[in-house]
Amino acid sequence: MSQADVMRIFQEAIYTVIEVAAPVLLVGLGVGLLVSIFQAMTQINEQTMVFIPKILGIMLSLLLFGSWMLTRLTEFTHRLFDNIAVLIN
């Protein structure tokens, strides 16, 4: 196994993690932004007000994107296990 193979595997792993985490992170960011705008408009400065909508949004996004996320992770794992014999030699 050469350094190029290791770097390719790490690059693919990092890309997969970013791709899988992006929907949940973007939903959390969007909900946080909307709640912050609402707080600025109403001048309510309650710090704990953000948590419940964010948790609900993230849970909803996990329900919507969970099967896709699991599929992407299993595809990466299958590719990795399929290439073990090639990489070891």
Contacts in CASP RR format, 6 or more apart in sequence:
PFRMAT RR
TARGET T0000
AUTHOR 0000-0000-0000
METHOD contacts of the structure
MODEL  1
MSQADVMRIFQEAIYTVIEVAAPVLLVGLGVGLLVSIFQAMTQINEQTMV
FIPKILGIMLSLLLFGSWMLTRLTEFTHRLFDNIAVLIN
1 87 0 8 1.000
1 88 0 8 1.000
5 87 0 8 1.000
9 80 0 8 1.000
9 87 0 8 1.000
12 76 0 8 1.000
12 79 0 8 1.000
13 76 0 8 1.000
16 72 0 8 1.000
16 73 0 8 1.000
16 76 0 8 1.000
19 72 0 8 1.000
20 69 0 8 1.000
20 72 0 8 1.000
20 73 0 8 1.000
23 61 0 8 1.000
23 64 0 8 1.000
23 65 0 8 1.000
23 69 0 8 1.000
24 58 0 8 1.000
24 61 0 8 1.000
24 62 0 8 1.000
24 65 0 8 1.000
27 57 0 8 1.000
27 58 0 8 1.000
27 60 0 8 1.000
27 61 0 8 1.000
28 54 0 8 1.000
28 57 0 8 1.000
28 58 0 8 1.000
28 61 0 8 1.000
31 53 0 8 1.000
31 54 0 8 1.000
31 56 0 8 1.000
31 57 0 8 1.000
31 58 0 8 1.000
32 50 0 8 1.000
32 53 0 8 1.000
32 54 0 8 1.000
34 53 0 8 1.000
35 49 0 8 1.000
35 50 0 8 1.000
35 53 0 8 1.000
35 54 0 8 1.000
36 50 0 8 1.000
38 44 0 8 1.000
39 45 0 8 1.000
39 46 0 8 1.000
39 49 0 8 1.000
62 69 0 8 1.000
END
